[in-house]
Amino acid sequence: MDYLRALKDNLNFNLDVFNIVSVIDILIVAFVLYRLMLLIRDTRAVQLIKGLAVLLVATAVSSLLNLHTVHWLLRYTLTGLVVALPIVFQPELRRALEKLGGGDFFSRPLTQMAEGDRSALINEVVRAVQNMSGTRTGALIILERATGLQELADTGIKVDGIVSAELLMNIFINKSPLHDGAAIIRGDRLVAAACVLPLSESRELSRELGTRHRAAVGVTEQSDALAVVVSEETGIVSMALEGTLYRRLNEAGLHELLVKFLQPTTTRSALSSIWQWR
């Protein structure tokens, strides 16, 4: 009861000091919490928060009921989790810090391309992919968005050319020295080819998928990039985004996804972004 009384005293502030500064303070905190929710959406951290909430409630209940042994066990469990969590969730923490450093924490990712240039880029990519699908030419095309991929581009061969269907098809033709690896597109320019990407270790991926598909999923697990894959064995077109692989796309399906996810603004509402968690 003393704890509740102290908490009440701390929250019992004078309403006369609730001025514009206090309103701004509350809005800043609310915005930061909102952006944090967006950062952890669709990650393992969601399940972590649910588990921590259960432990915190159980700790409070055990204290109120004077369950000393249970309370002692839960309290030290929480202490141990504080030490272990940065290690267990190192990939998620790294991705959050990358978004923070890249400006995605306080602003939504925006492409600097004009609408007409973005539409032309999409058309060139789709045309190249459809041609390579018809000839069963393996390809892996990465479209950079807010997260910079220069570190990955440095693993390949610098190209720095205007994106065109012909350029992409020439890069991935079987006898080309650049056909192994990924081509990275930034804006309307193909910055590098034959790039080495991190492979996904997800066990949810089918065993029939090869290195290109695992690389596509891997790079989208660590960034907000889009990855388009053409299977060399079957000619099937796939696209990866946020660690999810969309397979068996026809020309219209690929075009629709690229238009949707390369828009400068998101179409999701704020409420759906918060509550539509996996």
JOMO-V36607 format. One record per helix or strand of 3 or more residues. SS is the DSSP state (hx for helix, st for strand). FROM is the first residue (numbers start at 0). TO is the last residue. If there is no record, write none. Layout:
# JOMO-V36607
ss->[SS,SS]
from->[FROM,FROM]
to->[TO,TO]
This chain:
# JOMO-V36607
ss->[hx,hx,hx,hx,hx,hx,hx,st,hx,st,hx,st,st,hx,st,st,st,hx,hx]
from->[1,14,19,44,67,89,114,138,149,156,164,181,188,210,225,236,243,250,269]
to->[10,16,39,63,87,100,133,142,152,161,171,185,194,220,229,240,245,260,274]
